[in-house]
Amino acid sequence: MNPPRSGKKRIKVASIVGARPQFIKAAPLSRALRAVADEILIHTGQHYDDNMSRTFFDELDIPRPDHHLGVGSGSHGLQTGLMLERIETILLSEKPELVLVYGDTNSTLAGAMVAAKLLIPIAHVEAGLRSFNRAMPEEINRIVADHCADLLFCPTRTAVDNLTREGVRRGVHLTGDVMFDAALRFAGLAETRSRVLETLSLRKGAYVLCTVHRAENTDDRSRLGGIVQALRSCGRTVVFPLHPRTRKMLEAWGLDADLSAAPSVRLIEPVGYLDMIQLERNASTILTDSGGVQKEACFYRVPCVTLRNETEWVETVREGWNRLTGPDPEAILRAVENPVVPARAAVSFGDGRAAEAIVRLIHENF
C-alpha cells in the first residue's frame, strides 16, 4: 500500500487480541498497519496454551505483544472483569488514539467497553456478523462491540445489511475478510513447511477433520454426545484436534472413553496454523462449530458440515460449501456420506486485500 503522505502524523493504535482466530486476523493487518501507524499490541491471554497462542505468533510472524495480560480461562464474568481492569490500566498509560478490536470474543468485548468509557475511538474488524442466537456469548460480544465502534469494517455485504437493520450506518465500510487475506498468503507456506500429513500418516482426501470448541456444544452433554456418536459411526478416519475445553468436557461427561475406543478417531493436541491449513486443505470433509474453520473450508473448497443450528457466516451455506446439521448424528452422517461440491469457489469474502483497505480507511479517518 502507499506510504503516508509527507508530514502526516503517525497515529498510535492499540490492537487487542486474545484468541486463536484473532491472531490469524492480526497477521496481515498488523503488517499493513505498521506502515502508517505505531501499533501497541495487547494480548489478553484468553488463549494461553502454547499450541493456541505462541505457536501462532511464531508461524504467522506477528510482532511480539507489547503487553501480555495473562488472564487465562475462567467464567465469562471473571475473565471479562480481569480484562476490563488490565486493559484500562494499559490504555491510560499508553494513550492510544484508536483501539482496534477483532471478532467476537471476551477480549473484543472488554477492549471495546474500556475504550468507549475512556472516549477513545474504536475500530471493529469483522463487524456486522449476526447468528441471531443470543444464547451464544459471542453474539452479545459482537452486538456490543458494533454499537460502541466508530469504524466498522465488514467482511461481507450481509454484515453491512445486518448493521443497517440495526440503525448502524455511520462509519460502516465493506472491506472484505482479513481471514481470506491470511488464507491466500499462508497456503503456500503451509504446503512447504507443514509435515502434519506425514507425521499422522494421512493420505490426501482420505480423512475427515473435526473441530469442536463452542460452549453450546461442549457444555451440553446431549449435544456433545450426539457429535461423539457421529464420529464413532463415521466409518472413516477422523482427525480431531482437541481444544482444551473440549477435552475437559469430554472427560467430565464420561465421553472420552467412547472416543478413545473408536479406532477410526484420531485424537490429537491442538495444532499450529500452518498444520491446520494443511489438514483443512487435504480433508475430504470438515466437521466444525468454528466460524473461522467454516470460512477456511469455503476458501479451500472443502465441503463443510457445521455442528450448529445457525451460522453467522451465511455466505458459506448460500454458496453451497457448508451444511448446518446441529449435533444430530444422523444428519451429520448423511452430510459426510453425500458431500456437495459446488462448481465454483467462494466469492463473498473480498479480493484478498482487506487489510490494505482497512489500513487505508484508518489512515484517511485519522
N, C-alpha and C positions, 0 to 999 in steps of 0.2 A: 504494500500500500504506500501511498505518498507520504513523505515525512511532514511534520507540522510546518506551517508557514513560518518564515523567518520572523523572530521576535515574539511569536505566540507562546505564552507561558505553558509549561507542562503542569498539568494538574496532578494532584495526589489522590489516588484511588485505593480504597481498602476493599480487597476482594475476600469474601468469606466462603470457605469450603469446609467440608467435614465428612463427606461420604463418597464412596467409590464413583458413583455417576458424576459427581461434581468435579472430581479430579480429571475425568475424561473431558468434560466440557471446558475445564480451565486450560487444558493443554494447548489447543490452538488459540484460544482467546488471550491468555496471558502473554504469549509470544507476540501477538499483534499489538496488544495494549501497550507493552513496554516500549514500543517505537515512538509513542506520543505522550506517555504519561509515566509518572512514578508510582509503581504499584506496591502496596503493602499487602502481603498475602497472610491471611489469618486462617489457621487450621484449628477447628474447634475440637478435633479428636473424637468426633462422633463415631467414625470408624477408626479403630486404633490397632487392630490386628495387622501385622506386617504385610500379610498377603492381600489385605484390603486397603492398605494405606501406603506404607513406604515403598513397596514394590512399584506402585503406580507412579509415584514421583520419579523413581529411577528410570522406568521404561519410557515414560512419556516426556522426559526431560523438562519437567515442571520445576521452576525455581523453588528452592527450599523455603518453607514458611518462615516469615519474619517473626510470627508468634504462634506457638502451639499451646492451646488451652487445656489439653489433657482431660477433657470432660468425660469421655468414656461412655459406657452404657448406663442404663437406668430407666426409670419410668419417664413418660413424656414430661411430666411436671418437673421432676428433679433435673432431668437433662437440660430442658429448655431454661429453667431457672438459673442453673450454673452458667449456661452460655450467656444469658442476659447480663449477668453480673460481670463476667470476664470480658465480654465484647465491649461493654460500656467503658470499662477501665481503659482498654486499648484505644478506643476511638477518642476518648477525652485526651489521651496522651498524644496520639498521632495526628489528630485534627485533619482528617481527610476531607476533600471537597466533594467526594462521591463515594458511596458504598455500593458495591456490586455483589448481588446475591444470585444464586443459581438454583433453579428447580423447585423442590417441594419438601425438603427435609426440615427437621427441627433446627438445623443450622440456618436454613433460609429464613424461617420464621423469626428466630432470635435476632439475626442480623438486621432484618427489616424493621422489627419493632424498636430496637435500640436506636437505629439511625433516625427513624421517624420521631422518636421522643427527643433526640438531640438536634432535630431540624437539619439533618444532613441529607441532601438529595440521594435518592435510591434508584439504582438501575436493576431491573429484574430480568435475568436471562432465562428463557423458556417460560415466558409469561403467557397467560390465557388458557392454559390447559384445564380441562374440567372432565372429571369422570361422572359428575352429578351423583356421587355417593358420599355423603358427608360422614358416613361411618368410618371412612378412611382418614386417618390423621393427615395424610398428605394433601387431601382435598382442602382441609381447613388451612393448612400452611400456604397452599397456592393462593387461595382467595385473599387471605390477609396480606400476603406479600404484594399481590397485584394492586390492592386498594391502598397500600402505603407508597407504592412506587411512583416515581416521576418519569422514568423512562422504562417502557415495557417492550422488550424485544421478543416478538412472537415467532415461533419456528414455522408455523403453518397458517394458512388463511382461516382454518377453523378456529384457531386460537384467537385471531383478531375478531372474528364474529362472536365468539363467546364473550369477549370483553365489551363489545358494542352492546350486546343484550343486557349487560350489567351496568350500562351507562358510563363505561370507562372508554373514553375516546382520546383524551389528551395524552400526548407522549407515547402513543402506541405505534410501533413500527414492525412491519413484516420483514424479517431478516433472513429467514431460513434457519436451519438447525445446526448448531455448532457440533453436535454429535455426528452429523453427516460429514462435516469437515474432518473430524478425527478419524472416522471410519475410512475415508478416502486416503488420508495421509498415512495411516499406520498399517493398512492392509499389506502393502509390500514389505514393510519392515517385519511384520509378523511372519510372513512367508519365509523370509531368510533367517530369522533369528529363533523362532519357536521350534522346539523339538518335542512338543507335548504329544503329538500323534505317535511318534516313535517310542517315547517313554511309556505311554499307555498301551502300546501295541494295537493301535486303532487303524482301520482302513477307511479311506475317504468314502463317505456315503453309507457306511455300514454300522452306524450307531445313532442313537437318539441322545440329544443333550438336554438336560433338565436343570433348571434353577428355581428355587423356591425361597422366598425370604419375607414376604409381606405378612404382617401380623394377622390379617384376616384369614390367612391360610394356616400359619404356624400355630396360632393361639387358639384354634378351634379343632378339637380332636376329630370331629366328624369330617371336616374339610381335609385336614392333613391325612386322615386315614383313607379317604377316597383317592387322593393322589397316590399314596403308597400302594393301594390296591392296583391302580392302573399301571404303575411302574413294575410291579411284580408280575402282572399278567401280560405285559407288553410283548414278550417273546423275542425281543431284540436286545442287543447290548445297550444299556442306558448308562451314560456318564453323568454323574450327579455331584458337582462341586457343592459341598455343604457349607452354607452360611452359618456362622456361629449360633445365631438364634434358632435356625432350623435344627441343627444338631442337638441343641439343648432341649427343644420341644419334642423332637422325636424320642429322646430318652425319657422325658417327663411323661409322655403319653404311652410309653411302652411300645412304640412303633419301630424303634431302631432294630430290634431283633428280626422283625418281619422283613426289613430291607436287607439286613446282613445275610439272611437265609436265602435270598434270591440270587443265584449265581450270575444272572444276567445284569444285575445292577452293580455298577462300579462306584462306590462312594469314595470321593477324593476330597482333599483340602481345597479351599478357595484358590483360584489361580490368578496370575497376573493378567494384565490387559492383553498383551501380545498372545499369550497362550489361549486366552478366552476367544480372541478373534479367530484363531486357527480352529478351535473346537466348534465355533459357530459356523464358520465358512464351510466346514467339511462334514457337518452333521446331515443326516437325511431329513430330520425334523427337529425342531426345538420346542420344548415344553417350558413355560416360564410364567411367573407372575410379575416380572420386572418390566417396567416401561422401557428402559433403555435396551434390554435384550430384545423386546418386541421390535423395536426400530432397527436394531442391528441385523436381525434376521431378515427384515424387509430390505435393508441396504444390500445385504449379501445374497439376496434372492434364495433364501432357505425357508420352506414352509414353517410357520409358527403356530403353536397351539397355546393360547393364553388361559391360564388356570384361574381365571376370574370371570365374573359375570358382566363386567363392563370394562372399558378401557378409555383412558384419556387420549390415546393415540388412535382415533377412529380411522385415520387415513390408512393405517396398516390393514384394517379389515376391509375398508372400501376398495382398496386396490388389490385385494384378493390374496395377500400374503399371510393373513392372520385369521384364525378362528377363535371364538370365545366358547369355552366349554364349561367354565367353572371347575369344581373339583369332582364332577360326575365321572366315575371310572369308565362307564360305557361310552359316553360322549368323547372322552379323551382317546380311548382305544380306536373308535371309529375314525377320528381325525388323523391318528397316526397311520392307520391302515389305508386310508384314502386321501392322501395329501393332494391339494390342488396347487399347481404351479402356474401362475399367470404368465401370459406371453411376454410381458414387458416388466422392466424394473420400476421401482418406486419413483414417483415424480413430484411428490408433495413437499419435499424437505429442503428445497433450495438447490443451489448450484455448487455447494461445497466451499462457498466463500462467505459464510455467515459471520465468522469472526471479524473479517475486514469490514463488513457492513456495520457491525456493532461498534467497532472502534471508530469508524468514520462518524457515526452518529454521536458518540460520546464527545469526540473532538469538536464537532460542529456546535454542540449544545453547551460546551464549557470552554 
